[in-house]
Structures are given as C-alpha cells and as structure tokens.
Amino acid sequence: MKLLRVGDPGAERPALLDKDGHLRDLSSVVGDIAQEVLLPEGLARLARLDLAKLPIMDASLRVGTCVGQIGKIIGVGLNYSDHAAEANLKVPSEPILFLKPTSSISGPYDPVEIPLGAEKTDWEVELGVVIGKPGKYIPLEQAMQHVAGYCVVNDVSERAFQTERCGQWDKGKGCDTFAPIGPWLVTRDEVADPQCLDLWLEVDGHRFQTGNTRHMVFGVEHLVSYISQFMSLRTGDVIATGTPPGVGMGQKPPVYLKTGQTMRLGITGLGIQSQLTIAATPL
C-alpha cells in the first residue's frame, strides 16, 4: 500500500493511493496514518478495504508528511561507503547516530528554508524507515518485524552549523523544514529488498546524487536492531538511513543551496519530492 496524508498543515487527512493513481479518502476508516494504524494489525485492516467504496479526493490537495505524530527522527551519518570516501572520512565501525527534532519536519513539496546566517546548506536524499511495532533491544533476526514501511527523506543539512560551530551535528541538522518526509509511506510488503533501491537528487535539473541502497555500510535490519539497543523505537519513529555520494559538500569546488532553487529527489517505488528553497524569516 501507498499511504499518505493530504490537506493544509496541521489538518491533513489520511489517504491511500490506488493502482490507478487516485487518492482514496481514509477518513471514515482511520483518523490518521499514525499510532495503531502503523501496527501490523492496523496495516492488515487497511489492506482488506474495498478501495472502490472509498471517496476519491482532489488530486490538487497539498501533500503532507506521510506519517503523522512522528515521535523522533534518528539520522545515520556516513552510512554509504562511497559517501564516506567523498568526505575523506573513514567508514565507521558502528553506525553514527544523531537526532532531528520534530520541528524540522515538513511535507515533501513544502518550501525548504535557508536559515538565517547559513553559509553551506546542503542536500541529502535518504531512505526513510518507518517503525510500526515498537520495541527495544530488538534481536537482529526480528528487526524487520518492527518496520511498517519506507519513504523518501531529504536530510537537509547546514554544514557550517554542523561542523564549524562546535558540539554535535544536531544544530546543522535540525533547522526548521530540514526534514521533508514523503510523499508516500510504502508498506514493507511492497518493497521486496530495501537494500536494492536506486536513489537520486537534482538541483535545478542538474543531477548531483545517484546511488543505491546496496552500498549502505549498515543495512536496514542492522540499523533497527542497533538503534534499539540505545533507545526505544516507537510506532511512527523514522530512521533516516544515510545518503549516497554527490552532496554539495563533496563537489569540487563545493556547491551549496541558495534561495530560489529547486531540489527534486526520489527513490525507486517510493515517490518523488520537490522543494523550492526560500529565505527563513524570524517569527
């Protein structure tokens, strides 16, 4: 299934994309694509629906994040061997973890803000893993049972904040709008092998990133089990699993985002995102 949420920010309604490309309204069935809906039994209930009986929604509606009520976003750094090479950094012996705040979450087609004082705002197309069944200290052989599905994540990063402003990576990863998620949550049963998916990203039509999840240092199964040794994974949490080479920081010379540019990115079978960059303004 391809699940999504459509409508104005804060008022999104649950929907399902049918095989003909129509948006089917799930509002009469579930309140949101969140919580118990993401559990195995919740997804099984949706899979049994007769979609022909559900209303078709206006295709021009805004698409929000494909998961509601996200508790946390766990990012994984340097998780592609070829990306580590372009950054001139060693491949890590264990996953490098950081957190992105929920205030960074935005829709897949919403504008991305260039922060005040930013110097090196960068892009990162990533496979997102959405947790269904909660757990902690999850054995490796049970890890995939905790995955509800997959989505596209743009792990937007301000490199100067991330690496030149002291402390950990979070301040360069957590700015508002720095986590576009969606357009779809594609359930686990529709992704035969999460370690064989093409990823790509363009800026103003120029292809910068081209990669495949087979080059991950640590695969989805390993990441779910590993992260659960340090924190509980709860329903609706999202793991951003790292990015392939081609980020702006890795260009020679480096290339960074400016206002008025358009990022376009996608992953095989998981949909395409597009974001216009705009200047952030104080509230």
C-alpha positions as CSV (number, residue, x, y, z in Angstrom):
1,M,0.0,0.0,0.0
2,K,1.0,3.6,-0.6
3,L,-0.3,5.7,2.3
4,L,-0.2,9.5,2.6
5,R,-1.7,12.5,4.3
6,V,-3.2,15.4,2.4
7,G,-4.5,18.8,3.3
8,D,-3.3,22.0,5.0
9,P,-0.5,21.8,7.6
10,G,-2.0,20.5,10.9
11,A,-5.2,19.5,9.2
12,E,-4.0,16.6,7.0
13,R,-6.4,13.7,6.2
14,P,-5.3,10.1,5.7
15,A,-5.4,8.8,2.2
16,L,-4.3,5.8,0.1
17,L,-3.0,5.9,-3.5
18,D,-4.8,3.2,-5.5
19,K,-3.4,1.3,-8.5
20,D,-4.9,3.8,-10.9
21,G,-3.3,6.8,-9.2
22,H,-6.4,8.1,-7.4
23,L,-6.3,9.3,-3.9
24,R,-8.8,7.4,-1.8
25,D,-10.1,9.1,1.4
26,L,-9.4,7.0,4.5
27,S,-11.1,9.5,6.9
28,S,-14.1,7.3,7.5
29,V,-11.8,4.4,8.4
30,V,-8.9,5.9,10.4
31,G,-8.1,9.2,12.0
32,D,-4.5,9.5,10.8
33,I,-1.6,7.5,9.4
34,A,-0.2,7.2,12.9
35,Q,-0.1,5.2,16.1
36,E,-2.1,1.9,16.0
37,V,-2.7,2.3,12.2
38,L,1.0,1.6,11.7
39,L,1.0,-1.6,13.8
40,P,0.8,-4.9,11.8
41,E,-2.9,-5.4,12.6
42,G,-3.7,-1.8,11.6
43,L,-2.0,-2.1,8.2
44,A,-3.7,-5.5,7.7
45,R,-7.0,-3.9,8.3
46,L,-6.3,-1.3,5.6
47,A,-5.2,-3.9,3.2
48,R,-8.6,-5.6,3.4
49,L,-10.5,-2.5,2.4
50,D,-12.6,-2.3,-0.8
51,L,-11.0,0.8,-2.2
52,A,-13.8,1.2,-4.8
53,K,-16.1,2.2,-1.9
54,L,-13.8,5.0,-0.6
55,P,-14.3,8.5,-2.0
56,I,-11.8,9.9,-4.5
57,M,-10.0,13.0,-3.2
58,D,-8.9,16.1,-5.1
59,A,-5.5,15.4,-6.5
60,S,-4.5,19.1,-6.2
61,L,-4.6,19.0,-2.4
62,R,-1.3,19.7,-0.6
63,V,0.6,16.5,0.4
64,G,1.9,16.5,3.9
65,T,4.3,14.1,5.7
66,C,3.3,10.6,5.1
67,V,3.4,9.7,8.8
68,G,1.5,11.7,11.5
69,Q,2.6,12.2,15.1
70,I,6.2,11.3,14.5
71,G,8.0,10.9,17.8
72,K,11.6,11.2,16.7
73,I,13.8,11.1,13.6
74,I,17.0,9.2,14.0
75,G,19.6,10.1,11.5
76,V,22.5,7.8,10.5
77,G,25.8,9.5,9.4
78,L,28.3,8.3,6.8
79,N,26.4,5.1,6.1
80,Y,27.4,4.8,2.5
81,S,31.0,3.7,1.8
82,D,31.2,5.9,-1.3
83,H,29.8,9.0,0.6
84,A,32.4,8.5,3.3
85,A,35.1,8.4,0.6
86,E,33.9,11.7,-0.9
87,A,34.0,13.3,2.6
88,N,37.5,11.9,3.1
89,L,36.4,10.2,6.3
90,K,36.8,6.6,7.5
91,V,33.9,4.2,7.2
92,P,32.6,4.0,10.7
93,S,32.9,0.7,12.7
94,E,29.4,1.4,14.2
95,P,26.5,3.5,13.0
96,I,26.9,7.2,13.7
97,L,23.6,8.4,15.1
98,F,22.1,11.9,15.5
99,L,18.5,13.2,16.1
100,K,16.5,15.6,14.1
101,P,13.8,17.5,16.0
102,T,10.1,17.2,15.1
103,S,10.2,20.9,14.4
104,S,12.3,20.2,11.3
105,I,9.6,18.0,9.7
106,S,7.9,19.3,6.6
107,G,5.9,18.0,3.6
108,P,7.6,16.6,0.5
109,Y,6.6,19.6,-1.6
110,D,6.8,22.3,1.0
111,P,9.5,25.0,0.7
112,V,12.8,24.5,2.5
113,E,14.1,27.5,4.4
114,I,17.7,28.6,4.2
115,P,18.4,29.5,7.8
116,L,19.5,33.0,8.9
117,G,23.3,33.1,8.9
118,A,23.6,29.9,6.8
119,E,26.6,29.5,4.6
120,K,26.7,25.9,3.5
121,T,23.1,24.5,3.2
122,D,23.3,21.0,1.6
123,W,21.0,18.2,0.4
124,E,20.9,14.5,1.2
125,V,18.4,12.0,-0.3
126,E,17.8,9.2,2.1
127,L,15.8,6.0,2.5
128,G,13.4,6.5,5.5
129,V,12.4,3.5,7.6
130,V,9.1,3.9,9.5
131,I,8.7,2.0,12.7
132,G,5.4,0.1,13.2
133,K,5.7,-2.4,16.1
134,P,7.5,-0.7,19.0
135,G,10.5,-2.4,20.7
136,K,13.8,-2.1,22.4
137,Y,16.8,-4.4,22.5
138,I,15.4,-5.9,19.3
139,P,17.3,-9.1,18.1
140,L,18.7,-8.8,14.6
141,E,16.6,-11.6,13.3
142,Q,13.4,-9.9,14.5
143,A,14.2,-6.4,13.3
144,M,12.2,-6.4,10.1
145,Q,9.1,-7.3,12.0
146,H,9.2,-3.8,13.5
147,V,9.2,-2.0,10.1
148,A,5.9,-0.6,8.9
149,G,7.3,0.7,5.6
150,Y,9.6,3.0,3.8
151,C,9.6,6.6,2.5
152,V,11.8,9.3,1.0
153,V,13.6,11.7,3.3
154,N,15.6,14.8,2.4
155,D,18.1,15.2,5.3
156,V,18.8,18.9,4.6
157,S,21.9,20.0,6.4
158,E,23.7,23.3,7.2
159,R,27.3,22.2,7.0
160,A,28.8,25.3,8.7
161,F,26.4,24.8,11.6
162,Q,27.1,21.1,11.6
163,T,30.9,21.0,11.6
164,E,32.2,24.5,12.3
165,R,30.1,25.7,15.2
166,C,31.3,23.3,17.9
167,G,29.4,20.5,19.6
168,Q,27.4,17.7,17.9
169,W,25.8,17.6,14.4
170,D,22.3,18.4,15.6
171,K,22.4,22.2,15.2
172,G,23.2,21.7,11.5
173,K,20.6,19.0,11.0
174,G,17.6,20.4,13.0
175,C,16.6,23.7,11.4
176,D,13.0,24.2,10.5
177,T,11.9,22.4,7.3
178,F,15.1,20.3,7.2
179,A,13.3,17.0,7.2
180,P,10.8,16.7,4.2
181,I,9.2,13.3,4.5
182,G,7.1,11.5,1.9
183,P,5.1,11.6,-0.4
184,W,4.1,8.1,0.5
185,L,4.6,5.5,3.2
186,V,5.1,2.4,1.1
187,T,4.3,-0.7,3.3
188,R,7.1,-3.2,3.8
189,D,5.3,-5.9,1.8
190,E,5.6,-3.8,-1.4
191,V,9.4,-3.4,-1.1
192,A,11.0,-6.7,-1.9
193,D,14.5,-5.7,-0.9
194,P,15.3,-2.4,0.8
195,Q,18.9,-3.0,0.0
196,C,18.4,-2.7,-3.7
197,L,16.8,0.7,-4.3
198,D,18.0,3.5,-6.5
199,L,18.2,7.0,-5.0
200,W,18.8,10.3,-6.8
201,L,18.7,14.0,-6.3
202,E,18.8,17.0,-8.7
203,V,19.1,20.8,-8.0
204,D,17.7,23.0,-10.8
205,G,17.6,20.0,-13.1
206,H,21.3,19.0,-12.5
207,R,21.8,15.5,-11.2
208,F,24.1,15.5,-8.2
209,Q,23.3,12.3,-6.4
210,T,22.9,8.9,-7.9
211,G,23.2,5.8,-5.6
212,N,21.8,2.5,-4.5
213,T,21.0,1.3,-1.0
214,R,23.2,-1.8,-1.6
215,H,26.1,0.5,-0.8
216,M,24.9,1.1,2.8
217,V,27.6,0.2,5.3
218,F,24.8,-0.9,7.7
219,G,21.6,-2.2,6.2
220,V,18.0,-1.6,7.4
221,E,17.9,-4.8,9.5
222,H,21.1,-3.9,11.3
223,L,20.1,-0.3,11.9
224,V,16.8,-1.2,13.5
225,S,18.4,-3.7,15.9
226,Y,21.4,-1.5,16.6
227,I,19.4,1.7,17.4
228,S,17.0,-0.2,19.7
229,Q,20.0,-1.0,21.9
230,F,20.3,2.7,22.9
231,M,16.7,3.9,22.8
232,S,13.2,2.6,22.5
233,L,11.8,2.6,18.9
234,R,8.2,3.6,19.0
235,T,5.4,3.5,16.5
236,G,5.8,6.3,13.9
237,D,9.5,6.9,14.6
238,V,11.5,7.5,11.4
239,I,15.1,6.3,10.7
240,A,16.9,8.3,8.0
241,T,19.4,5.8,6.9
242,G,22.2,7.9,5.3
243,T,22.9,9.3,1.9
244,P,24.9,8.3,-1.2
245,P,27.7,10.4,-2.7
246,G,27.0,13.7,-4.6
247,V,26.2,16.0,-1.7
248,G,27.1,19.7,-2.2
249,M,30.0,19.5,0.3
250,G,31.6,16.8,-1.8
251,Q,31.7,18.7,-5.1
252,K,35.0,20.2,-6.3
253,P,34.6,23.1,-5.5
254,P,31.8,22.6,-3.0
255,V,28.3,23.7,-4.2
256,Y,25.6,24.8,-1.7
257,L,22.0,25.8,-1.9
258,K,20.8,29.4,-2.5
259,T,17.3,30.8,-2.3
260,G,15.1,30.3,-5.3
261,Q,16.5,26.9,-6.2
262,T,14.5,23.6,-6.7
263,M,15.5,20.3,-5.2
264,R,14.0,17.2,-6.8
265,L,14.7,13.8,-5.4
266,G,13.3,10.2,-5.3
267,I,13.8,6.6,-4.6
268,T,12.6,3.6,-6.7
269,G,9.0,2.8,-5.9
270,L,8.7,5.4,-3.1
271,G,7.8,8.5,-5.0
272,I,9.4,11.9,-5.8
273,Q,9.8,15.0,-3.7
274,S,10.3,18.6,-4.9
275,Q,11.2,21.6,-2.8
276,L,11.8,25.3,-3.5
277,T,14.4,27.0,-1.3
278,I,13.3,30.2,0.4
279,A,14.8,32.5,3.0
280,A,13.9,31.9,6.6
281,T,12.3,34.8,8.4
282,P,12.0,35.4,12.2
283,L,8.6,34.9,13.8
